[in-house]
Each structure stands twice: as C-alpha cells, then as structure tokens.
C-alpha cells in the first residue's frame, strides 16, 4: 500500500482547547484574587475603581489570546492552503 493513498486522516480534538481553558481559569483566579484584596483593603469607592482596572486588563489579555488562537486556526484551513499554492 502506498503511504499517499486517497484517504484523508481524521483530525483529532483541538489541542488548543486545554490551553484556552487554563487561560480562562487563570483569568478567573486573577479576578477572584483582586476581589478579595479589594474587599479586605479598601472601604471606599477607590477599591471599585481598582477592581475595574484589573478586570478590564484581564479581559483585554484574554480577548487578545483567543483572537490570536482563532486567527491561527482560520489560517490553516484547507481553503487558505489552496489560495497560497496558486
């Protein structure tokens, strides 16, 4: 049998799923940590502002991470391979 037969290999599960879940869990852990620190240390409105600053930074980092993952996955699709070959 030839190794370049007409069969296509089945693709396994997405390997980036595990790292994506870890990123989400780490973001949640960071938010929880920030919330606990704000609850213990601040008793006025500045604690809410600090929590908002931390939450927006974590949200921006996670959005960028998943945007990069999505872009990489979209670039390796079969239609893009045909376009590059031409």
C-alpha positions in Angstrom: 0.0 0.0 0.0 1.2 3.5 -0.8 1.6 6.0 2.0 0.0 8.7 -0.1 -3.3 6.9 -0.6 -6.6 8.7 -1.2 -7.7 8.5 2.4 -7.7 11.6 4.5 -6.6 11.4 8.1 -9.2 12.3 10.7 -8.2 15.2 12.7 -8.1 14.7 16.4 -9.5 17.1 19.0 -8.4 20.6 19.1 -5.1 20.8 21.1 -5.6 24.4 22.0 -8.8 23.7 24.0 -6.8 22.8 27.1 -4.7 25.9 27.0 -7.8 28.0 26.4 -9.4 26.6 29.5 -6.3 27.2 31.5 -6.3 30.8 30.3 -9.9 31.3 31.4 -9.3 29.7 34.8 -6.2 31.8 35.4 -8.2 35.0 34.5 -10.9 34.0 36.9 -8.4 33.3 39.6 -6.9 36.7 39.0 -10.3 38.4 39.3 -11.1 36.5 42.5 -7.7 37.4 44.0 -8.3 41.1 43.1 -11.8 41.0 44.5 -10.5 39.5 47.8 -7.8 42.1 48.1 -10.2 45.0 47.3 -12.7 43.6 49.9 -10.1 43.4 52.6 -8.0 46.6 51.9 -10.4 49.2 50.6 -13.6 50.5 52.2 -14.4 53.3 49.7 -15.0 53.9 46.0 -11.4 53.6 45.0 -11.5 49.9 45.6 -14.2 49.5 42.9 -12.0 51.6 40.5 -9.1 49.3 41.2 -11.2 46.2 40.6 -12.4 47.7 37.4 -8.9 48.4 36.2 -7.8 44.8 37.0 -10.9 43.3 35.4 -10.5 45.3 32.2 -6.8 44.3 31.8 -7.6 40.6 32.3 -10.4 40.9 29.8 -8.2 42.5 27.2 -5.5 39.9 27.6 -7.9 37.0 27.3 -9.6 38.6 24.3 -6.2 39.0 22.6 -5.3 35.4 23.4 -8.4 33.9 21.9 -8.3 36.3 18.9 -4.8 35.0 18.1 -5.9 31.4 18.5 -8.9 31.9 16.2 -6.7 33.6 13.6 -4.2 30.8 13.6 -6.9 28.2 13.3 -8.5 30.1 10.4 -5.2 30.5 8.6 -4.6 26.7 8.5 -7.9 25.8 6.9 -8.0 24.0 3.5 -9.3 26.9 1.5 -6.3 29.1 2.6 -3.9 26.3 1.6 -5.3 26.3 -1.9 -5.1 30.1 -2.2 -1.4 30.1 -1.1 -0.5 27.4 -3.6 -1.7 29.4 -6.6 
